[in-house]
Amino acid sequence: MSSYTYSVFFLICSTCSVISTGILLFHYTYYKQVRTFAFRLVFTVFLYDFLLSLDYFIPLAYYFLNPNETISDSFCRIQAFLKLLATNGTFCATLSVSWTLYTFFIRKKPIKTHNPVTYYGKFTLLTPLFLAIIPFFFDNYNHTQPLEEVMCFLIVKSYPDGSNDVVGVLLKIFLSFIPFFLTVFLEIYFISRIFYNFYKNKGETHSAEIKKLILYPLFLVVSWIWIMFERFYELVTGGDKIDWLNNFDLQITVFNGFVNSIIYGYLSINPFQRCCNKNNSEDNNKFKEISPQSDYDEDEWSQLQSSMIRYNNNRMKDESSSSMEDQEGDDIKTSLIKY
């Protein structure tokens, strides 16, 4: 398959991700009633997926419009910065989702009623930003394959005297490889604990919903393992590349935005159902007795969040009402898993 064909597929993948995540972000911004706790929780995932997809889409579109042109060094560095920011941001945002599930199901702590976007902001926003700024101090953002004219990322420099770029190697390891493998390890740990907890205490009651949780770490690994393997191969071989894998892994990586929008969005939280539901006001009135907290407006509170608050309050007030609590707890867990 020619490099041009790879580029076409690459453009298609990035376009799908930009459109699918863009629609979700638009719904979150435009329709106030879809801003449920679940949507707020996964909002950052969509935001970083959109940013990463757009960061690939714009250079690719420029390449097809100006095939013989090379982007400027300034634009190159901005592109590389945004790419590393969005990559590590995706990992952090995915972890925040799994951590929320783990906190509620395993640690038995009420989920915070604060907006997850701001509550996890120090981790999901500031951490990737800090990591993405570091390479600027060592000038390790530059053009890279497969489309060197328009593609840029974190690189290991090549010196005329053949010496090794030790700083570049360390940056690759600590800013790229370690965040990925740490995320995969924690994802598997969190989800495995949830699996074990449910099968131990509830048997097959929630088996169908619980099995969906494995999609989170599974698609993260499937989407990113190829590019991590290829980058690691380049690192240990001194710059040797596997051309077909270098093209393939980028397509899979950027397509991850589309996959995430399906798993976390359209199949789970179904944003269109709320914004188009004429009975939305009735649903809000049904849970009017729950007072909004923090920066939430009353009409933003979802049925899921209200149920969780009532469930945890009942547990603290009257532990003897175990049968009622278990039933309500089951409803909450089923809803949270399905979101």
DRENDO-1510 file (C-alpha; in Angstrom, 1 decimal, always signed):
<recs>
REC; n; res; u; v; w
REC; 1; MET; +0.0; +0.0; +0.0 .
REC; 2; SER; +1.4; +3.4; -1.0 .
REC; 3; SER; +2.1; +6.2; +1.4 .
REC; 4; TYR; -0.6; +8.3; -0.4 .
REC; 5; THR; -3.2; +5.6; +0.4 .
REC; 6; TYR; -2.1; +5.4; +4.0 .
REC; 7; SER; -2.5; +9.2; +4.1 .
REC; 8; VAL; -6.0; +9.0; +2.8 .
REC; 9; PHE; -7.0; +6.4; +5.4 .
REC; 10; PHE; -5.3; +8.5; +8.0 .
REC; 11; LEU; -7.4; +11.5; +7.0 .
REC; 12; ILE; -10.6; +9.5; +7.1 .
REC; 13; CYS; -9.8; +8.2; +10.6 .
REC; 14; SER; -9.1; +11.7; +11.9 .
REC; 15; THR; -12.2; +13.1; +10.2 .
REC; 16; CYS; -14.4; +10.5; +11.8 .
REC; 17; SER; -12.9; +11.2; +15.2 .
REC; 18; VAL; -13.2; +15.0; +14.8 .
REC; 19; ILE; -16.9; +14.8; +13.8 .
REC; 20; SER; -18.0; +12.2; +16.4 .
REC; 21; THR; -16.3; +13.9; +19.3 .
REC; 22; GLY; -17.2; +17.4; +18.0 .
REC; 23; ILE; -20.9; +16.5; +18.1 .
REC; 24; LEU; -20.7; +15.3; +21.7 .
REC; 25; LEU; -18.9; +18.5; +22.7 .
REC; 26; PHE; -21.4; +20.6; +20.9 .
REC; 27; HIS; -24.3; +18.8; +22.7 .
REC; 28; TYR; -22.6; +19.4; +26.1 .
REC; 29; THR; -22.1; +23.1; +25.3 .
REC; 30; TYR; -25.4; +23.8; +23.7 .
REC; 31; TYR; -27.9; +21.6; +25.6 .
REC; 32; LYS; -27.9; +22.4; +29.3 .
REC; 33; GLN; -30.1; +19.4; +30.1 .
REC; 34; VAL; -27.5; +16.8; +28.9 .
REC; 35; ARG; -24.9; +18.0; +31.4 .
REC; 36; THR; -25.4; +15.0; +33.8 .
REC; 37; PHE; -22.8; +13.9; +36.2 .
REC; 38; ALA; -21.9; +11.0; +33.8 .
REC; 39; PHE; -21.5; +13.4; +30.9 .
REC; 40; ARG; -19.4; +15.8; +32.9 .
REC; 41; LEU; -17.2; +12.9; +34.0 .
REC; 42; VAL; -16.4; +11.8; +30.4 .
REC; 43; PHE; -16.4; +15.3; +29.0 .
REC; 44; THR; -12.6; +15.6; +29.3 .
REC; 45; VAL; -12.1; +12.4; +27.4 .
REC; 46; PHE; -14.0; +13.8; +24.5 .
REC; 47; LEU; -12.2; +17.1; +24.7 .
REC; 48; TYR; -8.7; +15.5; +24.5 .
REC; 49; ASP; -9.8; +13.1; +21.8 .
REC; 50; PHE; -11.2; +16.0; +19.7 .
REC; 51; LEU; -8.0; +18.0; +20.3 .
REC; 52; LEU; -5.8; +15.1; +19.2 .
REC; 53; SER; -7.9; +14.3; +16.2 .
REC; 54; LEU; -7.9; +17.9; +15.1 .
REC; 55; ASP; -4.1; +18.1; +15.6 .
REC; 56; TYR; -3.8; +15.3; +13.1 .
REC; 57; PHE; -6.6; +16.5; +10.7 .
REC; 58; ILE; -5.2; +20.0; +10.1 .
REC; 59; PRO; -1.7; +19.0; +9.0 .
REC; 60; LEU; -3.2; +16.2; +6.9 .
REC; 61; ALA; -5.6; +18.6; +5.2 .
REC; 62; TYR; -2.7; +21.0; +4.6 .
REC; 63; TYR; -0.6; +18.1; +3.1 .
REC; 64; PHE; -3.3; +17.3; +0.5 .
REC; 65; LEU; -3.9; +20.9; -0.3 .
REC; 66; ASN; -0.1; +21.7; -0.5 .
REC; 67; PRO; +1.7; +18.4; -1.1 .
REC; 68; ASN; +5.1; +20.0; -1.7 .
REC; 69; GLU; +5.0; +22.4; +1.2 .
REC; 70; THR; +6.6; +22.1; +4.6 .
REC; 71; ILE; +5.1; +23.6; +7.7 .
REC; 72; SER; +7.0; +26.2; +9.6 .
REC; 73; ASP; +9.1; +25.4; +12.7 .
REC; 74; SER; +6.8; +27.4; +14.9 .
REC; 75; PHE; +3.7; +25.6; +13.8 .
REC; 76; CYS; +5.6; +22.4; +14.1 .
REC; 77; ARG; +6.3; +22.9; +17.7 .
REC; 78; ILE; +2.8; +24.0; +18.5 .
REC; 79; GLN; +1.5; +20.9; +16.8 .
REC; 80; ALA; +3.9; +18.6; +18.7 .
REC; 81; PHE; +3.0; +20.3; +22.0 .
REC; 82; LEU; -0.7; +19.8; +21.5 .
REC; 83; LYS; -0.2; +16.2; +20.4 .
REC; 84; LEU; +1.7; +15.3; +23.6 .
REC; 85; LEU; -0.8; +17.3; +25.7 .
REC; 86; ALA; -3.8; +15.5; +24.2 .
REC; 87; THR; -2.1; +12.1; +24.4 .
REC; 88; ASN; -1.3; +12.3; +28.1 .
REC; 89; GLY; -4.6; +14.1; +28.7 .
REC; 90; THR; -6.5; +11.2; +27.2 .
REC; 91; PHE; -4.7; +8.8; +29.6 .
REC; 92; CYS; -5.4; +11.0; +32.6 .
REC; 93; ALA; -9.1; +11.5; +31.7 .
REC; 94; THR; -9.6; +7.8; +31.2 .
REC; 95; LEU; -8.1; +7.1; +34.6 .
REC; 96; SER; -10.4; +9.7; +36.2 .
REC; 97; VAL; -13.4; +7.7; +34.9 .
REC; 98; SER; -12.1; +4.4; +36.2 .
REC; 99; TRP; -11.1; +6.0; +39.5 .
REC; 100; THR; -14.6; +7.3; +40.1 .
REC; 101; LEU; -16.0; +3.8; +39.5 .
REC; 102; TYR; -13.5; +2.3; +41.8 .
REC; 103; THR; -14.1; +4.9; +44.5 .
REC; 104; PHE; -17.8; +4.3; +44.5 .
REC; 105; PHE; -17.9; +0.5; +44.1 .
REC; 106; ILE; -14.8; -0.7; +46.0 .
REC; 107; ARG; -14.0; +2.1; +48.5 .
REC; 108; LYS; -17.7; +2.6; +49.2 .
REC; 109; LYS; -17.3; +6.4; +49.3 .
REC; 110; PRO; -20.0; +8.8; +47.9 .
REC; 111; ILE; -19.1; +10.2; +44.5 .
REC; 112; LYS; -18.3; +13.9; +44.9 .
REC; 113; THR; -21.2; +16.2; +43.9 .
REC; 114; HIS; -18.7; +18.7; +42.5 .
REC; 115; ASN; -18.4; +19.1; +38.8 .
REC; 116; PRO; -15.9; +16.3; +37.7 .
REC; 117; VAL; -14.4; +18.6; +35.1 .
REC; 118; THR; -13.1; +21.0; +37.8 .
REC; 119; TYR; -12.8; +18.5; +40.6 .
REC; 120; TYR; -10.3; +16.3; +38.6 .
REC; 121; GLY; -8.9; +19.4; +36.8 .
REC; 122; LYS; -5.5; +19.4; +38.6 .
REC; 123; PHE; -4.9; +15.9; +37.4 .
REC; 124; THR; -6.6; +15.8; +34.0 .
REC; 125; LEU; -5.6; +19.3; +32.9 .
REC; 126; LEU; -2.6; +20.5; +34.8 .
REC; 127; THR; -0.6; +17.3; +34.7 .
REC; 128; PRO; -0.6; +16.8; +30.9 .
REC; 129; LEU; +0.1; +20.5; +30.5 .
REC; 130; PHE; +3.1; +20.3; +32.7 .
REC; 131; LEU; +4.5; +17.2; +30.8 .
REC; 132; ALA; +3.9; +18.8; +27.4 .
REC; 133; ILE; +5.8; +22.0; +28.4 .
REC; 134; ILE; +9.0; +20.1; +29.4 .
REC; 135; PRO; +10.4; +19.4; +25.8 .
REC; 136; PHE; +10.4; +23.1; +25.0 .
REC; 137; PHE; +13.3; +23.5; +27.4 .
REC; 138; PHE; +15.4; +21.0; +25.5 .
REC; 139; ASP; +14.2; +21.7; +21.9 .
REC; 140; ASN; +13.0; +18.1; +21.4 .
REC; 141; TYR; +9.9; +19.0; +19.4 .
REC; 142; ASN; +10.5; +18.5; +15.7 .
REC; 143; HIS; +9.4; +17.0; +12.4 .
REC; 144; THR; +8.8; +13.2; +12.4 .
REC; 145; GLN; +7.7; +10.4; +10.2 .
REC; 146; PRO; +5.6; +9.2; +8.3 .
REC; 147; LEU; +4.7; +12.7; +6.8 .
REC; 148; GLU; +7.8; +14.6; +7.9 .
REC; 149; GLU; +6.7; +17.7; +6.0 .
REC; 150; VAL; +3.7; +18.3; +8.1 .
REC; 151; MET; +3.9; +15.9; +11.1 .
REC; 152; CYS; +5.8; +16.8; +14.4 .
REC; 153; PHE; +6.2; +15.3; +17.8 .
REC; 154; LEU; +8.6; +14.5; +20.6 .
REC; 155; ILE; +11.9; +13.3; +19.0 .
REC; 156; VAL; +15.3; +11.9; +19.8 .
REC; 157; LYS; +17.8; +14.1; +18.1 .
REC; 158; SER; +20.5; +12.9; +15.6 .
REC; 159; TYR; +23.9; +14.5; +16.0 .
REC; 160; PRO; +26.5; +14.7; +13.2 .
REC; 161; ASP; +29.2; +13.1; +15.3 .
REC; 162; GLY; +26.9; +10.1; +16.0 .
REC; 163; SER; +26.6; +10.8; +19.7 .
REC; 164; ASN; +23.3; +9.8; +21.5 .
REC; 165; ASP; +20.7; +12.2; +22.6 .
REC; 166; VAL; +20.4; +11.0; +26.2 .
REC; 167; VAL; +17.9; +13.8; +27.1 .
REC; 168; GLY; +15.7; +12.9; +24.2 .
REC; 169; VAL; +15.6; +9.2; +25.2 .
REC; 170; LEU; +14.7; +10.1; +28.7 .
REC; 171; LEU; +12.0; +12.4; +27.6 .
REC; 172; LYS; +10.5; +9.7; +25.4 .
REC; 173; ILE; +10.5; +7.3; +28.3 .
REC; 174; PHE; +9.2; +9.6; +31.0 .
REC; 175; LEU; +6.8; +11.7; +28.9 .
REC; 176; SER; +5.4; +9.0; +26.6 .
REC; 177; PHE; +6.0; +5.4; +27.5 .
REC; 178; ILE; +5.7; +5.5; +31.3 .
REC; 179; PRO; +2.3; +7.5; +31.3 .
REC; 180; PHE; +0.9; +4.9; +28.8 .
REC; 181; PHE; +2.0; +1.8; +30.7 .
REC; 182; LEU; +1.1; +3.2; +34.0 .
REC; 183; THR; -2.4; +4.1; +32.7 .
REC; 184; VAL; -2.9; +0.6; +31.3 .
REC; 185; PHE; -1.8; -1.0; +34.6 .
REC; 186; LEU; -4.1; +1.2; +36.7 .
REC; 187; GLU; -7.0; +0.7; +34.4 .
REC; 188; ILE; -6.7; -3.1; +34.5 .
REC; 189; TYR; -6.3; -2.9; +38.3 .
REC; 190; PHE; -9.4; -0.7; +38.9 .
REC; 191; ILE; -11.6; -2.7; +36.5 .
REC; 192; SER; -10.4; -6.0; +37.8 .
REC; 193; ARG; -11.3; -5.1; +41.4 .
REC; 194; ILE; -14.7; -4.0; +40.3 .
REC; 195; PHE; -15.2; -7.3; +38.4 .
REC; 196; TYR; -14.1; -9.3; +41.4 .
REC; 197; ASN; -16.3; -7.3; +43.8 .
REC; 198; PHE; -19.4; -7.8; +41.8 .
REC; 199; TYR; -18.9; -11.5; +41.0 .
REC; 200; LYS; -18.0; -12.2; +44.7 .
REC; 201; ASN; -21.1; -10.4; +46.2 .
REC; 202; LYS; -23.7; -10.4; +43.5 .
REC; 203; GLY; -23.0; -13.5; +41.3 .
REC; 204; GLU; -24.4; -13.0; +37.8 .
REC; 205; THR; -26.8; -10.2; +38.8 .
REC; 206; HIS; -24.9; -7.5; +36.9 .
REC; 207; SER; -22.8; -9.7; +34.6 .
REC; 208; ALA; -24.0; -8.1; +31.3 .
REC; 209; GLU; -23.3; -4.6; +32.6 .
REC; 210; ILE; -20.0; -5.5; +34.3 .
REC; 211; LYS; -18.6; -7.1; +31.2 .
REC; 212; LYS; -18.9; -3.7; +29.5 .
REC; 213; LEU; -16.4; -2.2; +31.8 .
REC; 214; ILE; -13.6; -4.3; +30.2 .
REC; 215; LEU; -14.1; -2.1; +27.1 .
REC; 216; TYR; -12.4; +0.8; +28.8 .
REC; 217; PRO; -8.9; -0.7; +29.2 .
REC; 218; LEU; -9.3; -3.1; +26.3 .
REC; 219; PHE; -9.7; -0.3; +23.7 .
REC; 220; LEU; -7.1; +1.8; +25.3 .
REC; 221; VAL; -4.6; -1.0; +24.9 .
REC; 222; VAL; -5.7; -1.9; +21.4 .
REC; 223; SER; -5.6; +1.7; +20.2 .
REC; 224; TRP; -2.2; +2.7; +21.7 .
REC; 225; ILE; -0.1; -0.5; +22.0 .
REC; 226; TRP; +0.9; -0.4; +18.3 .
REC; 227; ILE; +2.3; +3.1; +18.3 .
REC; 228; MET; +4.1; +2.5; +21.7 .
REC; 229; PHE; +5.7; -0.7; +20.4 .
REC; 230; GLU; +6.8; +1.1; +17.2 .
REC; 231; ARG; +8.2; +4.1; +19.1 .
REC; 232; PHE; +10.0; +1.8; +21.5 .
REC; 233; TYR; +11.5; -0.2; +18.6 .
REC; 234; GLU; +12.8; +3.1; +17.1 .
REC; 235; LEU; +14.3; +4.0; +20.5 .
REC; 236; VAL; +16.2; +0.7; +21.0 .
REC; 237; THR; +17.4; +0.4; +17.4 .
REC; 238; GLY; +18.7; +3.9; +17.1 .
REC; 239; GLY; +16.1; +5.3; +14.8 .
REC; 240; ASP; +15.2; +2.3; +12.6 .
REC; 241; LYS; +11.6; +2.3; +11.6 .
REC; 242; ILE; +8.9; -0.2; +10.6 .
REC; 243; ASP; +7.2; +1.8; +7.8 .
REC; 244; TRP; +4.0; -0.2; +7.5 .
REC; 245; LEU; +3.5; -0.2; +11.3 .
REC; 246; ASN; +4.4; +3.5; +11.6 .
REC; 247; ASN; +1.5; +4.3; +9.2 .
REC; 248; PHE; -0.9; +1.7; +10.7 .
REC; 249; ASP; -0.4; +2.6; +14.3 .
REC; 250; LEU; -1.1; +6.3; +13.7 .
REC; 251; GLN; -4.4; +5.5; +12.0 .
REC; 252; ILE; -5.5; +3.3; +14.9 .
REC; 253; THR; -4.4; +5.9; +17.5 .
REC; 254; VAL; -6.3; +8.8; +15.9 .
REC; 255; PHE; -9.3; +6.5; +15.4 .
REC; 256; ASN; -9.4; +6.0; +19.1 .
REC; 257; GLY; -11.3; +9.2; +19.4 .
REC; 258; PHE; -14.1; +7.8; +17.3 .
REC; 259; VAL; -14.1; +4.6; +19.4 .
REC; 260; ASN; -14.2; +6.5; +22.7 .
REC; 261; SER; -17.1; +8.6; +21.5 .
REC; 262; ILE; -19.1; +5.4; +20.8 .
REC; 263; ILE; -18.2; +3.6; +24.1 .
REC; 264; TYR; -18.3; +6.6; +26.5 .
REC; 265; GLY; -20.9; +8.6; +24.6 .
REC; 266; TYR; -23.4; +7.3; +22.1 .
REC; 267; LEU; -23.8; +3.8; +23.6 .
REC; 268; SER; -23.5; +4.8; +27.3 .
REC; 269; ILE; -24.8; +8.3; +28.2 .
REC; 270; ASN; -26.9; +8.7; +25.0 .
REC; 271; PRO; -26.9; +12.6; +24.9 .
REC; 272; PHE; -29.6; +12.8; +22.2 .
REC; 273; GLN; -32.2; +11.2; +24.4 .
REC; 274; ARG; -32.1; +13.9; +27.0 .
REC; 275; CYS; -32.0; +16.9; +24.7 .
REC; 276; CYS; -34.9; +15.6; +22.7 .
REC; 277; ASN; -37.0; +14.2; +25.5 .
REC; 278; LYS; -40.2; +16.2; +26.0 .
REC; 279; ASN; -40.7; +14.8; +29.4 .
REC; 280; ASN; -37.5; +16.1; +30.7 .
REC; 281; SER; -39.2; +18.7; +33.0 .
REC; 282; GLU; -41.2; +15.9; +34.7 .
REC; 283; ASP; -38.0; +14.0; +35.4 .
REC; 284; ASN; -36.5; +17.0; +37.0 .
REC; 285; ASN; -39.6; +17.6; +39.2 .
REC; 286; LYS; -39.5; +14.0; +40.3 .
REC; 287; PHE; -36.2; +14.6; +42.1 .
REC; 288; LYS; -36.9; +18.1; +43.2 .
REC; 289; GLU; -36.6; +17.2; +46.8 .
REC; 290; ILE; -32.8; +16.7; +46.4 .
REC; 291; SER; -31.1; +20.1; +47.0 .
REC; 292; PRO; -28.4; +21.0; +44.4 .
REC; 293; GLN; -24.9; +21.4; +45.8 .
REC; 294; SER; -21.7; +23.1; +44.8 .
REC; 295; ASP; -21.8; +24.7; +41.3 .
REC; 296; TYR; -24.7; +22.5; +40.0 .
REC; 297; ASP; -28.0; +24.1; +39.0 .
REC; 298; GLU; -31.1; +22.2; +40.0 .
REC; 299; ASP; -32.2; +21.4; +36.5 .
REC; 300; GLU; -28.7; +19.9; +35.8 .
REC; 301; TRP; -29.1; +17.2; +38.4 .
REC; 302; SER; -29.6; +13.8; +36.8 .
REC; 303; GLN; -31.6; +10.9; +38.0 .
REC; 304; LEU; -28.4; +9.0; +38.5 .
REC; 305; GLN; -26.8; +11.6; +40.8 .
REC; 306; SER; -30.0; +12.0; +42.8 .
REC; 307; SER; -30.3; +8.3; +43.4 .
REC; 308; MET; -26.7; +8.0; +44.5 .
REC; 309; ILE; -27.1; +10.8; +47.1 .
REC; 310; ARG; -30.3; +9.3; +48.5 .
REC; 311; TYR; -28.7; +5.9; +48.6 .
REC; 312; ASN; -25.6; +7.0; +50.6 .
REC; 313; ASN; -27.7; +9.2; +52.9 .
REC; 314; ASN; -30.0; +6.3; +53.7 .
REC; 315; ARG; -27.0; +4.1; +54.5 .
REC; 316; MET; -25.6; +6.5; +57.0 .
REC; 317; LYS; -29.0; +7.2; +58.7 .
REC; 318; ASP; -30.4; +3.8; +59.0 .
REC; 319; GLU; -28.1; +0.8; +58.5 .
REC; 320; SER; -30.9; -1.5; +59.6 .
REC; 321; SER; -32.8; -0.9; +56.4 .
REC; 322; SER; -30.5; -3.2; +54.5 .
REC; 323; SER; -33.0; -4.6; +52.1 .
REC; 324; MET; -34.1; -1.2; +50.9 .
REC; 325; GLU; -30.6; +0.0; +50.5 .
REC; 326; ASP; -29.5; -3.1; +48.6 .
REC; 327; GLN; -32.3; -2.7; +46.1 .
REC; 328; GLU; -31.5; +1.0; +45.6 .
REC; 329; GLY; -27.8; +0.4; +45.5 .
REC; 330; ASP; -28.3; -2.2; +42.7 .
REC; 331; ASP; -30.2; +0.4; +40.7 .
REC; 332; ILE; -27.4; +2.9; +41.2 .
REC; 333; LYS; -24.7; +0.5; +40.3 .
REC; 334; THR; -26.5; -0.6; +37.2 .
REC; 335; SER; -27.1; +3.0; +36.1 .
REC; 336; LEU; -23.5; +4.0; +36.8 .
REC; 337; ILE; -22.1; +1.1; +34.9 .
REC; 338; LYS; -24.4; +1.7; +31.9 .
REC; 339; TYR; -23.5; +5.4; +31.7 .
</recs>
